[in-house]
């Protein structure tokens, strides 16, 4: 007797799956071929979906097929959402250095410095690169941001041009090497430098870098544009103090401004 009940439960579950599938297919068919549905005799639509052998409609009483279909749709939506999240975290734009995982979230080209100045400060037109980052502590120690240098490398950058405009401050471009400049990691919330420490497993979002691509002119830097297209522009993150000092990673900016 218990065996018969078990078999019947299995058959009921199979019937539910069949009905959900049939309902889904029916909705699709209605949307794609209304004319054929209108011509179908009313008697045929009342027959319902055939049940597996050995089951009657009474076996399905009490089952909410609408809820079952909704749960199936919800599971499909969850899978789709997870796939989208994975695609957003492109491994090409992620790199690990000294226990910190840096991911480029977005890159934007701006025609003024308005995003990084106080309301009373002077707006300066020009060519600026904004790089938003996400940072996660994936190591076993604290991540001290004061030990990292955030650099932009590109043959189109003439690093000597930055001294005469920014001096030694270099919040938006400081000389590092012939074609390499550095900038200060900033917090979107209040534009203050990010110099604190990140706990293990902690994730930091809402931080960014802001580079002046043409410090002596308000014109677009054609050289940098060409470097982006040719795959010769990189965000270089270097550990300049503490453990692993001298280590660095580079992330290509190719494809981020397309």
C-alpha positions in Angstrom: 0.0 0.0 0.0 2.8 2.4 0.9 4.5 1.5 -2.4 1.3 2.5 -4.3 1.2 5.8 -2.5 4.8 6.5 -3.3 4.2 5.7 -7.0 1.2 7.9 -7.1 3.1 10.9 -5.5 5.8 10.4 -8.2 3.2 10.5 -10.9 1.6 13.6 -9.4 4.9 15.4 -9.5 5.4 14.4 -13.1 2.0 15.6 -14.0 2.6 19.0 -12.4 5.8 19.4 -14.4 4.0 18.4 -17.6 1.2 20.9 -16.9 3.6 23.7 -16.1 5.4 23.0 -19.4 2.2 22.8 -21.3 0.9 26.1 -19.8 4.2 27.8 -20.8 4.0 26.5 -24.3 0.4 27.4 -24.6 1.2 31.0 -23.7 3.9 31.2 -26.3 1.6 29.7 -28.9 -1.1 32.2 -28.1 1.2 35.1 -28.5 2.6 33.9 -31.8 -0.5 32.5 -33.6 -3.7 34.2 -32.4 -5.5 33.3 -35.6 -5.0 29.6 -35.2 -6.2 29.8 -31.6 -9.4 31.6 -32.6 -10.2 28.9 -35.2 -9.8 26.0 -32.8 -13.1 24.5 -31.6 -14.1 25.3 -28.1 -14.6 21.7 -27.2 -10.8 21.0 -27.8 -9.7 23.8 -25.4 -11.9 22.3 -22.6 -10.2 18.9 -22.7 -7.2 20.1 -20.8 -3.7 18.6 -20.8 -3.6 14.8 -21.0 -2.5 13.2 -17.7 0.0 10.4 -17.3 -1.5 6.9 -17.3 -3.0 5.9 -13.9 -3.8 9.5 -12.8 -7.0 11.4 -12.8 -7.8 15.1 -12.3 -8.7 14.3 -8.6 -5.1 13.4 -8.0 -4.1 17.0 -8.8 -6.7 18.7 -6.5 -5.2 21.1 -4.0 -2.1 21.8 -6.1 -1.6 25.4 -7.1 -0.2 25.2 -10.6 0.1 29.0 -10.9 2.4 29.1 -7.9 4.4 26.2 -9.3 4.8 28.1 -12.6 5.8 31.3 -10.8 8.5 29.4 -8.9 9.8 28.0 -12.1 9.9 31.4 -13.7 11.6 32.8 -10.6 14.3 30.2 -10.7 14.9 31.0 -14.4 15.1 34.7 -13.6 17.6 34.1 -10.8 19.8 32.2 -13.1 19.7 34.9 -15.7 20.5 37.5 -13.0 23.5 35.5 -11.8 24.8 35.3 -15.3 24.5 39.0 -15.8 26.5 39.6 -12.6 29.2 37.3 -13.7 29.5 39.1 -17.0 29.8 42.4 -15.3 32.8 41.2 -13.4 35.0 40.7 -16.4 38.3 39.1 -15.4 40.1 41.2 -17.9 39.6 44.2 -15.7 40.4 42.6 -12.4 43.8 42.1 -10.8 45.2 41.0 -7.4 48.0 42.7 -5.6 49.3 42.2 -2.1 46.0 40.9 -0.8 43.8 43.4 -2.5 41.6 42.6 -5.5 41.1 45.7 -7.8 38.3 45.7 -10.3 37.6 48.5 -12.8 33.9 49.2 -12.6 33.6 51.9 -15.2 35.7 54.3 -17.2 34.4 57.7 -18.3 36.0 60.5 -20.4 35.0 64.0 -19.0 35.4 67.4 -20.6 35.8 69.3 -17.3 37.0 68.8 -13.7 33.5 69.6 -12.3 33.3 66.2 -10.6 36.3 66.7 -8.4 35.9 70.4 -7.2 33.9 72.1 -4.6 31.0 74.3 -5.7 33.0 77.5 -5.1 36.1 76.2 -7.0 37.0 77.1 -10.5 35.8 74.7 -13.2 38.5 73.9 -15.8 37.7 72.5 -19.2 39.9 69.8 -20.6 40.2 66.1 -21.1 39.9 64.0 -18.0 39.7 60.2 -17.4 37.6 58.9 -14.6 38.2 55.4 -13.4 35.8 53.9 -10.9 37.2 51.0 -8.8 35.9 48.2 -6.6 38.4 46.9 -4.0 38.1 43.7 -2.0 40.5 42.5 0.7 41.1 38.8 -0.3 44.3 38.4 1.7 45.1 37.5 5.4 46.2 41.0 6.4 44.9 44.6 6.4 45.1 46.4 3.1 46.7 49.8 3.6 45.8 52.1 0.7 48.6 54.5 1.7 51.0 51.8 0.4 49.6 51.7 -3.1 50.3 54.0 -6.1 47.6 54.3 -8.9 49.2 55.0 -12.2 48.2 55.7 -15.8 50.6 54.5 -18.5 50.3 55.5 -22.2 52.7 56.6 -24.9 50.4 59.5 -25.5 51.1 60.9 -22.0 53.9 63.4 -21.7 54.5 63.2 -18.0 56.9 66.2 -18.0 53.9 68.5 -18.8 52.4 67.8 -15.4 55.0 69.5 -13.2 54.4 73.0 -14.6 50.7 72.8 -13.9 50.2 70.6 -10.9 53.7 70.9 -9.2 54.4 68.2 -6.8 50.8 67.8 -5.5 49.6 65.8 -8.5 46.1 64.9 -7.3 45.1 64.4 -10.9 48.5 63.7 -12.5 51.9 63.5 -11.0 55.2 62.7 -12.9 56.3 59.1 -12.4 58.1 58.3 -15.6 58.3 59.5 -19.2 54.8 58.2 -20.1 53.5 57.4 -16.6 51.6 59.6 -14.2 49.9 58.9 -10.8 46.7 60.1 -9.2 45.1 59.9 -5.8 42.3 57.4 -5.0 39.3 59.5 -4.1 35.9 58.8 -2.4 32.8 59.8 -4.4 31.0 60.7 -1.2 33.2 63.6 -0.1 36.1 63.7 -2.6 38.6 62.9 0.2 41.7 60.8 -0.4 41.3 57.1 0.4 44.2 56.5 2.8 42.7 54.2 5.3 42.9 50.4 5.8 40.6 47.7 4.6 39.7 44.7 6.8 39.9 41.1 5.7 36.9 40.2 3.4 35.8 43.9 3.4 34.7 45.3 0.1 35.1 49.0 -0.8 33.0 50.6 -3.5 32.4 54.2 -4.6 36.0 55.1 -5.1 37.7 56.5 -8.2 40.7 58.0 -9.9 40.6 61.2 -11.9 43.4 61.8 -14.4 44.0 65.0 -16.4 45.0 63.7 -19.9 46.1 67.1 -21.2 47.3 69.4 -18.4 48.4 72.3 -20.7 45.4 72.4 -23.0 41.6 72.1 -22.9 41.7 70.1 -26.1 41.1 66.4 -26.4 44.3 64.3 -26.1 44.4 62.6 -29.5 47.5 60.6 -28.5 45.7 59.0 -25.6 42.7 58.2 -27.8 45.0 56.4 -30.2 46.6 54.5 -27.4 43.2 53.3 -26.1 42.3 52.0 -29.6 45.7 50.3 -30.0 45.6 48.6 -26.6 48.5 50.7 -25.3 46.8 52.4 -22.3 47.0 50.7 -18.9 46.0 51.3 -15.3 49.0 50.3 -13.3 48.7 49.6 -9.6 52.0 49.4 -7.7 52.8 48.5 -4.1 55.3 51.2 -3.1 55.7 50.5 0.7 55.4 47.7 3.1 55.3 44.0 2.3 55.5 43.1 -1.5 57.0 46.6 -2.1 57.9 46.9 -5.8 55.2 44.5 -7.0 52.7 45.8 -9.5 49.8 44.8 -11.8 48.5 46.4 -14.9 45.0 46.3 -16.3 44.4 47.2 -20.0 41.8 49.9 -20.6 41.0 48.5 -24.1 37.3 48.1 -24.6 36.2 50.1 -21.6 35.4 53.3 -23.5 33.7 51.5 -26.5 
